[in-house]
């Protein structure tokens, strides 16, 4: 394992403390077309929306159809499913609860779920839930768990970690779902209500939802399955809202990234909560694990980015090393990303703080994670290149 992932050498590769890039909309449209149109063709993506925030300036690229059957085009206000990008809102809610003194990420899970007292969750903390370091909680809620109450608690009570939770990472909807439930309960609200009131509304995201309301239903795209191009939407499930259930627009998600970069004015405690989500706690072979965000050195090697976004990182346990001290949110020499997918949608978000740059890609087809990550890397490098290059 690389134990010097974020050494001084990496920091020296940063491009400066503030954005040196200047960009016109025509330049962005040309670059986005060059990067994304071939991907849309290769992976038969019906519709795509790409948003860029650069030092507070926002750009949007849209192509294709939100609903194939009617020919409805993708627009700035088209609503897409975020899949696991939803988890970023979950950890923001938990970090905000910490800012307000409602919980601490160092608390054990059983401190907040008395039904789990006497189990492995006496030593597994909320931070472990937020970083997938639980010793082996599975990717999905088991099929025989049909509710988020007694059924889930009975399953968790019997859970036995595979070794030290702080030494392995197992990507899990169960762990992040449990964190979302605990965070929402600290606000004395159901999760969907708590995340809307505290996070979506606090960030000024009017078209971001757990459940798309009737008056916005006409803007909700259909996803398209990879096996036969069937129009699909996300299926309900235990912990779906907390783990993968948020829907949003390219406009709202661009604003969310701007808030993370300090380009959007928000309340101080919410800004601090966002910063906490970008704090590093564990080191993997390819990146530092923040609260859901995955943090690479920048410039990032294409092979490393591909490996970090591989299916192995989502489907197989991975060794990690807990950092001796948390890695504070960095503005220099780092690149953060997160992927998300449902059966019919593929999402990706990235931050390059040294350039005050954030990028979101929303598609109504689930296509490979590493393709999304490489597209983001290529686009950023194109934008950074001088006209002479």
ABEGO torsion letter per residue (X at the ends): XBAAABBAAAAAABAEABBABBBBAAAAAAAAAAAAAAAAAAAGBABBBBBBBBGGBBBBBBBEBABAAAGBBBBAABBBBAEAAAAAAAAAAAAAAAAAGABBAABBAAAABAAABGBAAAABBAAAAAAGBAGGBBABBBAABABABAAAAAAAAABBBBEBAAABBBBBAAAAAAAAAAAAAAAGBBAAAAAAAAAAAAAGBAABBABBBAAAAAABBBBBBABGGBBBBBBBBBGAAAAAABBBBAAAAAAAAAAAAGABBBBAAAAAAAAAAABBABBBAABBBBBGBBBBBOBBBAAAAAAAABAAAAABBBBBBBBABBBBBBABGBBBBBBBBBAABBBBBBBBAAAGBBBBBBBABBBBAAAAAAAAAAAAAAAABBAAX
